[in-house]
Amino acid sequence: MFKINNNSKLSKGLDKEKEIERADIHSFHRYYGKLIPAIPSYFIKEFTKENDIVFDPFSGSGTVAVEAKRLKRNFVGVEINPLSVEIAKTKTYNLDVEILDKINNELVEIIENDNSDIREEEKPYIMNRDHWFKDFVQKDLIRIKKDIDTYFDENQNYNIEYKKFYLLTLSAIIKNVSNADTRHVFPGFSKRMHQLEEEGKLHIDVKASFKRAVKSRSKAYSIYKNNQNYTEILEGDSTEIDLSKYENKIDLIVTNPPYISSVRYIETLKLEMYWMEVIRSLDEYNTLAHEMIGNDKLKKEECKDIELTNYQEINDVINDMYNIDIKSAKIIGEFFNKMEKVIIKMSKLLKKNKYLVMKISDSKMKKKKISTGEFLNLIAEKNGLKLKDVFLDEINNNSRSLTTARNTYSDIITHDYIIIWEKI
């Protein structure tokens, strides 16, 4: 029975964990809707021992991966967004801080002295690129990327991980040096930014921003000193990817799936994805967006037929929504069918009597509540998992990505469920 436990010992333990200062590496790259580190940290400590294997089918920017490695556990994860994969991998590399300091000094000097000409054809495809980036910003971003490539071509004694550190640090400053308002979840040249520009208060220095970024991020890698645990992050769709080699080998799963008709995560990263050329056209962007769980960008022809599930309780909600809005009904059915595939995979991966911890929220669509937590519990209990505990986790008011109205379908999230299932 899905009933909130208001006296959960695990809830109290998590609250204490939240008081501990998080590792600086978590701030490597802007990423909306990510887990607070205390959640994986607490449950990894509670349910695993050193060298156990932790799994996350929705790895995002690698919060669970970082906490697993920091606590000397091994990690396996899956993520569909190629830029997110690179962010997560980069945050978990074993990089030598002294080597980074050496490269910083050499590379920054090269970048500061580079005023080379930039040809128009060297600029990446970005729709409305000149709207988002001033011309001198575009040129400096290209110069820095070229200087990174050249430096590591000439210094091939360094592992590829060091080059990726600098490329992902460049990615991390892209929104900061754009015309987009960093206070907003989605990129937008806001009235505030226009006003700052008109008042001469919008100061952008790409090279200085990069210099500060590499210096601050380099220090964060000291947490992995002498760490021998492995981190494997696979790029792919969690509903389809082959994970058979990990069946019955996982000691703990901690995950935060996308929510129904949630924040369009790909849109929050679109400027970075285009600049880093992980997507090179609008078609590639739309294809990736369409494949993501919780996606609400459906074509009209895709909404002709609703998608029912194996669960009558969910189908009742889908049918009710069909009478209100066909697109929303389609989104709900597709979400739960995809999540069932993922839950089946997770159940197979877990060892017997080990735990799956999920942070998830109910949603509203067209002012109708979708009991996401309760419905996912239905699916879990039909697929080899038993509910151990469930409690509420209040959303921090400073979390702009979740306390902002997310789109025309969904609502503001004020709390999440933390659900713990046991493999039986």
N, C-alpha and C positions, 0 to 999 in steps of 0.2 A: 504493500500500500504506500502510495506516494504522499507522505505527510511530513511537513517541516518540523525538524527537531530543534526546538528553541533552547534546549539545554545540552547541545552537542559539545562534548569535550574537544572534538576536532576543531570546532568553531573557535573555542576559547584559545586553543593552541595556535591557530592561524592568526588571531588577533595579536598575540604576543610576538609572533614572527614578523608582523608588519612594523613593529617598532624598531627592528634591526635595519641599519643603513644598508641600502642595496649596493651592489658592485657597480663601479663607474662604467664598465663595459656595456651595460644595458643602455646607456645614453649614446651609443656609437652613432646611431642613425635614426632620424625621425620616423616613427611608425605608429599609425593610429590604431586604437582598439587592442593593443597588446596586453597580455597578462601582466599584473604586477608580479615582480619576482618572488614576493613572499609566498605566493600560492604554490608554485613548484618547489621552492626551497623547503617549505614546511612539510609537504607530503613526501618529498624525497627523503628527508631526515626521518620521518615517521614510519615509512613503509619499506625502506630499502637499506642496504648496507653498501660499503665501498665495493666498487667493481661490478655491481649489479647493472642491468640494462634498463634504461628508461626510454619510453617511446612517446612520440607526439605525431599524430597524423595530419595536424594543421600547424606546422612549425612556425609559420610567420617569420618574424625577424629573429627567432632563436632564443626566446626567453627561457623556455624549458631546457633547451640545449645548453645554454650558459650555466644555469643552475646545476644541471646534472654534472657537467664537467668540473665546475668549481668545487663541487662536493665529492669529486673523485668517483663518479659513476660514468658508465659508458652510455652513449646516446644514439638512438636511431630516430630519424624523423622524415616526414614527407611534406613537401610544399609545392604548390602548383605555380606560384609566381616566380619566374626565374630571377628577378632582382632580389626578392625576399630570400631565395636560396643562397645567393651570394652574400647578402648581409649576414645571415645566420652563420654561414661557414666562416666568414671573416671574423666574426665576433668570437669564434671558438678556436681559432688558430693558435698554435704554440709559437708565438713570436718572441724573439729575444729583445728586450727593451733597449739594451745597449746597441744592438745592431740597428734598431729603428732610429735611435738618436743619431747614429753615424750617417745613415741614409738621409734623415731629415736635413741635416746640415748641408750635405752635398746637393740634394735635390732642390731644396728651397733656394739655394744660391743660383742654381741653373734657371729656375722659374723666374726669380726676381730680375734676372738679366735678359730674359727672353722677350724681345719686342718684334719678333719675326712677322712677316706678312701672312695673312690668312686668306685663302681663296674661298669664294662663296660655296664651291662644291665640297669643301671640307666640313661645312656645317651640317649637323644631323637633321633628319626630317622631324619637324615638330609643327603640328598645325598651329598657325598664328604665332610662329616663333618670335617674330619681332614685337608682338604684343607682350609676350612673357619676359623677354630678355633684351636689354639694351645692347646695341651693337658692340660696344667695348667689352661687355660682359661675355657675350658669345665668343669673341676673339680670345679673351683670357682663358675661358674654360677650355677651348680647343688647344691653346698653347700648353696649358698644364697637362692635359691628357697626352699630347704629343711628347712632352718632356718626360713624363712617366714612362711611356713606351720606349723612348730612346735610351733613357737611363738604364732600364733593366735589360734592354738589348745589348748594351755595352758592359753590363755587369751581370753576366749569366751565372755567376757563382751563388747568387741569392735564389732561394726557393721561390716558386711562383706565388706562394702565399704572401710574400712581402710586397710584390707588385700589386696583388689584389687589395691589400690593405690600403695602398695609396689611391687606387681607383675607386674603392668604396668610400674612402674619406672624401674624395672629390664628389661622389654622388651625394654624400651627406650634407654638403654645403650648397647644393644646386638651388634648392628652394630659397635659402637665405639670400642668395645673390640675384634672385629673379625679382620680377615686379609683384609676385604673389605675396599676399599678406600671410605671414607665418602664424598669425593668431587664428586663422581659419583652417578648418579640417580640409576643405577642398581648395585647390589653387584658385585664386581670384584676385584681380587687380582692384582692390577695394577703394572706397571713397577715402578711407584713412591714408592709404598708400598714395593716392593722387594728391591729397592735401599735403602730406609730408614732402612730396616732390615739388609741389608749387611753392612751399615755404623754404625750399632748399635744405631740408632736414633729412632727405633720403640719401645716405652716403653708402655707396657700394664699392668695396675694394676686394676684388676676387682673390688676388694673390695673398693679401693679408689674411683673409678669411681662411684660405687653405693652410697657410702657415700656422695659424692658431689651432686649426682643427687637427693637424697631424701631431702637433706637440701635445695637446690634451689627450688624444686617443692613444698615443704611444704608451703613456704611463699605465693605462688600464690593464695592459697585458701581464703585469707583474703577478696577478692572481693565479696564473697558470704555471708559474715557475716549477719545473721538475714534474709536471703533470704528465702521466703516461696514458691516461684514459682516452679512448677513441670517440670521435663524433662523426656520424655518417648522416648526411642530409640528402635525401633523394628528391630530385625534381620530378614531379608527376602529379596525377590526379589520385587522391586517396581512395576513390571508389573503384579504380581500375588497376592500380599498380600492383605488381606481383611481389608479395612479401612472404611467400611461402617458406623461405629459408629462416625466417624468424619465428615460425609457429612454435608455441609453447616454450619460448626462450625469453620472453619479456617479463621483467620483475615489477614494473609499474608503468602505467600510462597516465600522463597528465596532459589535458588538452582543453583548448578553448575554441570550439568550432565557430564558423561564421553563423550569424543569426539570420533568421528568415528576413529576406528583403532588407538586408542590413546596410551598413556603410559600404559604399562601393570602394573597397580597399584599393583596387587598381587605380581608381581615379585620384586617390590621395597621393599616389606615387607616379603619376603619369609624366611629370616633367623630368624626374630622375630616370625613369625607364627609357624615355626617348633619348636623353643625353647620353646614357650609358649604352644605348643601342641594343638593349635586350629586346626591344620591339622597334621596328623600322618603318611601320606604315599604320594607317588607321585600321586597315583590315586585320593586321596582327593584333592590334589593341582590342578590337571588338571580339575577335575569336577567343582570346584569353579571358576577357571579361565574361563571355557567355559560358565558359566552362566552369567558372567558379561556383561553388555551392552557395546558395542564398541569393544568387544573381536575380535581379528583377528586370534586366534589359532583355525582354523577350520580343521577338518579332510577332506581328499580328497573326501570321499563319500558324505560329506555334501554340496559340491559345485557343484553337478551335476545339480541341478535345482536352478535357481535364484528365489529370493523372491520379488515379486512385491508388491506395496502399493496401497492405495486408491486414489493416487494423480498422475495424468498424468505427471506433471512436474518432479516429482521424478522418475517416471518410465522411462522417457526419458533418464535421467542420468544413471539409472541402465542398460538399454539396450545398451547405448553407451559404458559403462564400460565392459559389457559382451563381446563385440567384442575385447576388449583389454586384460582383465583378469577376468576370471569367478569368482575367489575367491573374488576379490574386489567388483564385482557386488553383490555377495551374502552378503557381509559385509554391504554394503550400504542399501540394502533392509531390512535386519534384524534390523539394527540400527533404521531406521525410523518407522518400524512397532512396535518395542518395545517402542520407544519414544511416539508414538501415544497412546499406552495403558497407559503410565504414564501421559500424558497430559490430557487424558479423566478423569483419577482418580483425578488429581489436580483440574480440573474444577468442579468436583462434590464436592470436599472438601471445596472450597472457598465459603465464603458468597457472596451474590450479591454485586457488586460494590467494592469488595476488589481486591487486586492486587497479581499477580504472577511476580516475578522478576527472570530473568534467565541470568546467564553469560554463554556464549557459543561462539565458534569460528567456522568459516568455516574451511574446511580441503582440503587437496590435496591428491589424490590417483592416482598413476601412472601419475603424473604431470597434472592431471585433477582437476579443482576446484569443490568442493562440497559446494554448497551454503546452509550450514546447518542452519544458522539463518533464511534465507528467507523460507526454506522448513518447519522449525518448526513453523514459523508464519502461513503458509498455514494450517497446522494441527490444531494449536491453534484456528484460526478463524473459523474453521469448528466445533469446539467443545466448544462453549459457551464463548469464550474469544475474547476481542477486543484489538487491538494494541493501547497502550497509548503513548509509547515513545520508541525510540531505539537510542543508541549512542555508539561510540567506546570507549573502555577502553584499553589504551596502556599497554602492558606487561612490567613489570619491567625487565631490562636487567640482574638483579641479580637472576631472577627466573630460575635456572638451569634445572628444570623439564620441562619447556615449551619452552625455547630457545635452547634446545638440539634437534637434529633430533631424532624423537621418535622411528621409526622403518623403515623397508624397504617400507612401504606403505604410511606413512604420511609425513608431512613436519613440519618445524619450525613454531611455532605460534608467531606472532609479535603483534597481538591485538585481543581483544575479543569484542563481542557485549554485551552490557547490554540491555536486552529487558524487557519492562514492559507491561504486559497485564492486562486488567481489566475484571473481571467476569461480564457478562451482563445478 
